[in-house]
Amino acid sequence: LGGGAGTRLYPLTKKRAKPAVPLGANYRLIDIPVSNCLNSNVSKIYVITQFNSAYLNRHLSRAYASNMGGYKNEGFVEVLAAQQSPENLWSQGTADAVRQYLWLFEEHNVLVLEFLVLAGDHLYRMDYERFIQAHRETDADITVAALPMDEKRATAFGLMKIDEEGRIIEFAEKPKREQLKAMKVDTTILGLDDQRAKELPFIASMGIYVISKNVMLNLLREKFPGANDFGSEVIPGATSIGMRVQAYLFDGYWEDIGTIEAFYNANLGITKKPVPDFSFYDRSAPISTTPRYLPPSKMLDADVTDSVIGEGCVIKNCKIHHSVVGLRSCISEGAIIEDSLLMGADYYETDADRRLLAAKGSVPIGIGRNSHIKRAIIHNIARIGNDVKIINNDNVQEAARETEGYFIKSGIVTIIKDALIPSGTII
């Protein structure tokens, strides 16, 4: 599911859908669920989009062209754009988005037994084959991926309660105090050892489901034809009418990239020592993306520590620490980059382009000389002049300065796409 306006991720979603937002120097968020599918031998993939979908559609067509269109009808990655008709307005949620395409799923996938419903904005690595196998072994109608967690984290999630067979019997959205205590479960039922079960006595829905085909058709058409959302309406509704809804434990790294702070932390987490939160270096389950055929990054007299550098960067006599530097980034002499995410650029500027920009009093794409960037996100194709300081010395937590080219959310300065920050600016 690639829809949703992504308002909490704004301004990163100003011109693109959430799943098309750059991730980890070389990738896009949508690469995670699609790669998980391909690594799990799930080869019939639909991506439903609605908001700002041009970037997402272009990326998918370039990254997975060999899968798109199918090969002997065995596999495909197909984009399904949101549509209006006299009977249907724009989709109103995850379930409604799927409902509008049930006719296609039913007609073109006659032999399919289950649907795997995924979000396009989560960061994790998961073997869906095991997930689907567990669904079949328990004879479930629906299986929900469940993340174990402690009390501190549990208050921010939709929690589930299970019986001794792992069947979900109750849901609670972001419970507090006594309601939270009532949602404790014995997570050894799902496979945790005794010690881990004591530390993590709650399970949260990850918003990832296996749903038997006939069950999906029945729920969305007959039982809950007006339901818009899977997590808050369809899944609890299925439980309430006696369907078998099972929990499936996922005890690995998982992050919902729903806010600027979560997005920032997820990206910087790949630089963590000695083991990153999420690794792009797992040969057994690689993450695929668009082949860009860029040259290796060039670092001239640069001091780079605890950082990840994307392809095709030109980095000159600067300092970079605990940062992620995206494709085609250009960082000039004397610059300091700390605790930051640079998304890079979609193209290179020529020397002639740079001379023309200088004549107009503008600055080239990238980070200018002697500029200092700290705890910031620099969206792609941003132009940061010389002697700029983006350091938030006053520790401002929230600010909207779109006309000046930036926002601040949770204390993190985000420079918007295509922004021009003039030389000498202090943020």
C-alpha positions in Angstrom: 0.0 0.0 0.0 1.7 3.2 -1.2 -1.1 5.7 -0.6 -1.6 8.2 2.2 -0.8 11.9 2.1 2.2 11.5 4.5 1.4 14.7 6.3 3.6 13.9 9.3 6.5 13.4 7.0 6.0 16.8 5.3 8.0 18.5 3.7 9.6 15.2 2.5 6.3 14.3 1.0 5.6 17.6 -0.6 6.2 16.3 -4.1 6.4 12.5 -3.6 4.5 9.7 -1.9 5.9 8.4 1.3 7.2 5.1 -0.2 9.2 7.1 -2.8 11.2 9.0 -0.1 14.9 8.3 -0.3 16.4 5.9 2.3 19.9 4.8 3.3 21.8 6.8 0.7 20.9 4.6 -2.3 17.4 3.4 -1.8 13.7 4.3 -1.6 11.3 3.2 1.2 9.3 1.1 -1.3 12.4 -1.0 -2.0 12.1 -2.6 1.4 8.7 -4.4 1.1 9.3 -5.2 -2.6 12.7 -6.7 -1.9 11.3 -8.7 1.0 8.7 -10.1 -1.4 11.2 -11.0 -4.0 13.5 -12.6 -1.4 10.5 -14.6 -0.1 9.4 -15.9 -3.5 6.4 -13.7 -3.5 6.4 -12.5 -7.1 2.9 -11.2 -7.8 3.1 -7.7 -6.4 0.6 -4.8 -6.7 1.5 -1.3 -5.5 -1.6 0.9 -4.9 -0.8 4.6 -5.0 -2.8 7.8 -4.6 -0.9 10.8 -3.5 2.0 12.4 -5.4 2.7 9.1 -7.1 4.8 10.2 -10.1 8.1 9.6 -8.4 7.0 6.3 -7.0 5.7 5.0 -10.3 8.9 6.1 -12.1 11.1 4.4 -9.5 9.2 1.1 -9.6 9.2 1.0 -13.4 13.0 1.5 -13.5 13.9 -0.7 -10.5 11.7 -3.7 -11.2 11.2 -3.5 -15.0 12.2 -7.2 -15.3 9.3 -8.1 -13.0 6.8 -5.7 -14.4 4.5 -7.1 -17.1 5.3 -10.6 -15.9 7.2 -13.5 -17.3 4.9 -16.3 -18.4 2.4 -14.8 -16.0 4.6 -16.0 -13.1 5.7 -12.6 -11.6 5.1 -8.9 -11.8 5.3 -5.6 -10.0 2.4 -3.6 -11.1 1.4 -0.1 -10.1 -2.3 0.5 -9.5 -3.1 4.2 -9.5 -6.0 5.6 -7.5 -9.1 6.2 -9.6 -12.5 7.8 -9.4 -15.7 6.5 -10.9 -19.4 7.5 -10.6 -19.7 4.7 -8.0 -16.4 5.3 -6.1 -14.6 8.4 -4.9 -10.9 8.5 -4.0 -10.1 5.7 -1.6 -10.5 6.7 2.1 -8.1 4.3 3.7 -6.1 1.1 3.4 -9.1 -1.3 3.2 -11.0 1.0 0.8 -8.0 1.2 -1.5 -7.9 -2.6 -1.7 -11.7 -2.8 -2.1 -11.6 -0.7 -5.2 -9.4 -3.2 -6.9 -11.0 -6.4 -5.7 -12.4 -7.0 -9.2 -8.8 -7.1 -10.6 -7.4 -9.3 -7.8 -10.3 -11.8 -8.2 -10.2 -12.0 -12.0 -6.5 -12.1 -12.6 -5.4 -14.3 -9.6 -7.8 -17.2 -9.7 -5.4 -19.7 -8.2 -4.1 -17.4 -5.5 -5.0 -18.7 -2.0 -4.0 -15.7 0.2 -3.2 -12.0 0.0 -0.2 -10.5 1.7 -1.1 -6.9 2.7 2.0 -4.7 3.3 2.8 -1.0 4.0 5.1 0.9 1.8 6.7 2.9 4.5 8.2 0.4 7.0 11.8 -0.5 7.5 12.5 -4.2 8.3 13.7 -7.5 6.8 11.2 -10.3 7.0 10.7 -13.8 5.5 7.2 -13.7 4.2 7.3 -17.4 3.3 7.4 -18.4 7.0 4.7 -15.8 7.7 2.4 -17.4 5.1 3.3 -20.9 6.2 2.3 -20.1 9.8 -1.0 -18.7 8.5 -1.7 -22.0 6.7 -0.6 -24.3 9.6 -2.9 -22.6 12.1 -5.8 -22.7 9.6 -6.3 -18.9 10.2 -8.6 -16.6 8.3 -6.2 -13.7 9.0 -2.7 -13.6 10.4 -1.3 -10.4 11.9 2.4 -9.8 12.2 3.0 -8.9 15.9 6.0 -7.0 17.4 6.9 -7.7 21.0 7.6 -4.6 23.1 8.1 -3.2 26.6 5.6 -1.0 28.5 7.4 2.2 27.7 7.0 1.7 23.9 3.7 0.0 24.0 1.6 3.2 24.7 2.3 4.4 21.2 0.9 1.4 19.4 -2.2 -0.6 18.7 -1.9 -3.6 21.0 -3.4 -7.1 20.8 -4.3 -9.7 23.4 -4.1 -13.4 22.6 -5.3 -16.7 24.0 -3.1 -19.7 24.7 -3.2 -20.7 21.0 -2.0 -17.3 19.8 -5.5 -16.3 18.6 -6.2 -12.6 18.9 -9.1 -11.9 21.1 -8.9 -8.2 21.9 -7.5 -4.9 20.4 -6.6 -1.7 22.2 -5.3 1.5 20.4 -2.5 3.2 22.3 -3.8 2.2 25.8 -2.8 3.9 29.0 -2.6 3.0 32.7 -5.1 0.3 33.7 -6.1 -0.5 30.1 -2.4 -0.9 29.2 -1.9 -3.4 32.1 -4.9 -5.4 30.9 -3.2 -5.9 27.5 -0.2 -7.9 28.9 0.2 -11.3 27.3 2.4 -14.3 27.7 4.6 -13.9 24.7 6.2 -17.3 25.2 3.1 -18.5 23.5 4.4 -16.9 20.3 7.9 -18.2 20.7 9.9 -15.8 23.0 12.0 -17.4 25.7 11.2 -16.7 29.4 13.6 -13.9 29.9 12.6 -12.0 26.7 8.9 -12.6 27.5 9.3 -10.9 30.9 11.0 -7.9 29.2 8.5 -7.7 26.4 5.0 -8.5 27.7 3.0 -6.7 25.0 2.5 -7.3 21.3 1.7 -4.6 18.8 0.2 -4.9 15.3 2.8 -4.1 12.6 0.1 -3.4 10.0 1.2 -6.5 8.0 -1.4 -9.2 7.3 -1.9 -12.5 5.5 -5.6 -12.8 4.6 -7.1 -15.8 2.9 -8.6 -14.8 -0.5 -12.2 -15.7 0.2 -12.0 -14.1 3.6 -10.8 -10.8 2.1 -13.5 -10.8 -0.5 -16.2 -11.6 2.1 -15.0 -9.0 4.6 -14.6 -6.1 2.2 -17.7 -6.7 0.1 -20.2 -8.3 2.5 -19.3 -8.0 6.2 -17.8 -4.5 6.3 -18.5 -2.8 2.9 -18.2 0.6 4.6 -14.9 0.0 6.5 -12.0 2.1 5.3 -9.1 0.9 7.4 -7.7 -2.6 8.0 -6.1 -2.0 11.3 -8.9 -0.1 13.1 -12.0 -1.6 11.4 -11.6 -4.7 9.3 -9.3 -6.8 11.5 -11.0 -6.1 14.8 -14.3 -6.6 13.0 -13.2 -10.0 11.8 -12.4 -11.0 15.4 -15.8 -9.7 16.6 -17.7 -12.0 14.2 -15.7 -15.1 15.3 -13.1 -15.4 12.5 -9.8 -17.0 13.4 -7.3 -14.1 13.6 -3.9 -15.3 14.6 -0.8 -13.4 15.8 2.6 -14.1 14.2 5.7 -13.1 16.2 8.3 -10.9 14.4 11.2 -10.4 16.8 13.5 -8.3 14.7 14.1 -4.6 13.9 11.1 -2.8 12.6 10.4 0.9 12.2 7.3 2.7 11.0 8.7 5.6 9.0 5.7 7.9 9.9 7.3 11.0 11.3 10.4 13.2 10.6 12.0 12.0 13.8 11.4 8.3 13.0 12.7 8.8 9.5 15.8 10.6 10.7 16.5 7.9 13.4 16.0 5.1 11.0 18.5 6.5 8.5 21.1 7.4 11.1 20.6 3.9 12.6 22.3 2.3 9.7 25.6 4.0 10.8 25.4 2.5 14.3 28.5 0.6 15.6 29.2 -2.3 16.0 25.9 -3.5 14.5 23.5 -1.2 12.6 19.8 -1.2 13.4 19.2 -2.3 9.8 21.8 -3.7 7.4 21.8 -3.3 3.7 24.7 -5.8 3.5 22.8 -9.1 4.1 23.7 -11.2 1.1 21.1 -13.8 1.8 18.3 -11.2 1.6 19.5 -8.2 -0.5 17.6 -5.0 -1.0 17.1 -4.1 -4.6 16.7 -0.7 -6.2 17.1 1.3 -9.4 20.3 0.5 -11.3 21.8 4.0 -11.8 25.2 3.1 -13.2 26.9 5.9 -11.2 30.7 6.1 -10.7 32.2 5.3 -7.3 32.2 8.2 -4.8 35.3 10.4 -4.8 36.7 11.7 -1.5 39.6 14.1 -1.7 41.4 14.9 1.6 38.1 14.2 3.4 37.8 13.1 7.1 34.8 10.6 7.1 33.9 8.7 10.2 30.9 6.5 11.2 29.0 7.4 8.0 27.4 5.8 4.9 28.2 7.4 1.5 26.0 6.7 -1.5 27.1 6.3 -5.1 28.5 9.1 -7.3 29.4 11.6 -4.6 32.2 14.2 -4.8 33.5 15.1 -1.4 36.4 17.6 -1.0 38.5 18.4 2.0 35.6 18.3 4.5 34.6 16.5 7.7 31.7 14.1 7.8 30.7 12.3 11.1 27.8 10.0 11.9 25.9 10.9 8.7 24.2 9.4 5.6 25.2 11.0 2.3 23.0 10.3 -0.6 23.5 9.8 -4.4 25.5 12.5 -6.3 26.1 14.6 -3.2 28.6 17.4 -3.7 30.3 18.7 -0.5 32.8 21.5 -0.8 36.0 22.4 1.0 35.8 23.2 4.7 32.3 21.9 5.2 31.4 20.0 8.4 28.5 17.5 8.3 27.4 15.9 11.7 24.5 13.7 12.6 22.8 14.5 9.4 21.1 13.0 6.4 21.9 14.4 2.9 19.6 13.0 0.2 21.9 14.1 -2.6 20.7 15.0 -6.1 18.9 13.6 -9.1 21.5 14.9 -11.6 24.9 16.5 -11.9 25.4 20.1 -12.8 28.1 20.8 -15.5 30.8 23.4 -15.1 28.8 25.6 -17.5 25.8 25.3 -15.3 27.8 26.4 -12.3 29.3 29.4 -14.1 25.8 30.4 -15.2 24.5 30.1 -11.6 27.4 32.2 -10.3 26.6 34.9 -12.8 23.0 34.9 -11.6 24.1 35.1 -7.9 22.8 31.6 -7.2 24.7 28.6 -5.8 25.2 25.0 -7.2 23.5 21.9 -5.8 25.2 20.6 -2.7 26.9 21.9 0.4 29.0 25.1 -0.1 32.4 25.9 1.3 32.9 26.2 5.1 29.2 25.4 5.8 28.2 23.5 9.0 25.3 21.1 9.0 24.3 19.4 12.2 21.2 17.2 13.1 19.5 18.1 9.9 17.9 16.5 6.8 18.9 18.1 3.5 16.4 17.1 0.8 17.6 16.4 -2.6 18.6 19.1 -5.2 19.0 21.6 -2.3 21.5 24.4 -2.8 23.4 25.3 0.4 25.6 28.4 -0.1 29.0 29.1 1.5 29.4 29.8 5.2 25.9 28.5 6.0 25.2 27.2 9.5 22.3 24.8 9.9 22.9 23.9 13.6 19.7 25.0 15.5 21.7 26.6 18.3 18.5 27.8 20.0 17.2 24.2 20.1 13.9 25.2 18.4 11.6 22.2 18.4 8.9 23.2 15.9 9.0 25.8 13.1 7.5 26.2 9.6 9.5 28.5 7.4 8.6 27.1 4.0 9.1 30.4 2.2 12.7 30.4 3.6 13.3 26.8 2.5 13.0 24.8 5.8 11.0 23.3 8.5 11.9 22.2 12.1 10.2 19.2 13.6 11.2 17.5 16.8 14.3 19.7 16.8 15.4 18.4 13.4 16.0 21.0 10.7 14.7 19.8 7.3 15.7 21.7 4.2 13.0 21.2 1.5 13.5 19.8 -2.0 14.9 22.4 -4.5 15.5 24.9 -1.7 18.1 27.7 -2.0 19.8 28.6 1.3 21.9 31.8 0.5 25.5 32.1 1.6 26.0 33.3 5.2 22.5 32.0 6.4 22.2 30.8 10.0 19.4 28.5 10.9 
